[in-house]
Amino acid sequence: MRCSFCGRPDTEVAKLVAGPSRLFSGPVYICDRCAAQAMQIMEAHADDDQPRRDAPRLT
């Protein structure tokens, strides 16, 4: 298994969380690093009214 966002394999991350595969063509996963980065982005833009098309990509 590997993170669907950064591509790191499960052997290189502390945790890997599975998403709802029935919504996608197969299983999706997010690692602890990408989840933490996503939380930082969400918190930094918590007061924004509009969704941003130029939001940073998770890497």
N, C-alpha and C positions, 0 to 999 in steps of 0.2 A: 504494500500500500504506500501511497505517497500523497503529499499535500496537493490539492487541486489548484492552489494559488501560486505556490513557489516551486513546487516540484520536488521538494526534499522528501527522501524516503523515510519511512517510520523509524528506521535505525538511526536517523540523524536528528530526531526531534524528541522532546519529552512526552508529548501527548499528541494524538491525532483523533479528531472528532469527526464522526460520520454525519453527513447531511441526509436529507430525505431523497433517496435514490429514485423513488417513484416519480419525482418531478423532473428528473434529468434522464439522459440516455444510459446512465450507469451510476455507480456509487461516486459520491463526491466527499472529499475530506478537507478539513482545515487544521493546520498544525497550531501548536501553542504560540509560536512566534508570529504567525500571520494573524491569529485571533487577537493577540496583544496589540499588534500594529493597527488592526482594524478598530479596536477600542479607542486607541489614541486618536485616530482620525475622527471617529464619531464624537468623542468628547471635545476635541478642538473645534468642531463645527456644530456643537449642540444647539447654539442659538441661531444658526442660519435658518432662514425661512424657506429658501428654495433649494432643491437638490442641485448639486454641482456636477457639471459634465467634465470639469477639469480636475476632479478630485485625484489625489495621488494614488498610484497603483500599488498594490501589495507586492512586495518582492522578498 
